[in-house]
């Protein structure tokens, strides 16, 4: 039973590590997407965000 417990704990740790790695990867992807959107928004000729009636809209 002792070996089974150790094996279970090792498997759990592996799965936690894998999950954490995929969460970090997802976060990195989100950051990249945000950077790309920001670069796009700051590009000349991009649609300029305008605040109208307290909401953000885009002026053509």
Secondary structure as UniProt FT lines:
FT   HELIX           2..42
FT   TURN            44..45
FT   STRAND          48..52
FT   TURN            53..54
FT   STRAND          55..59
//
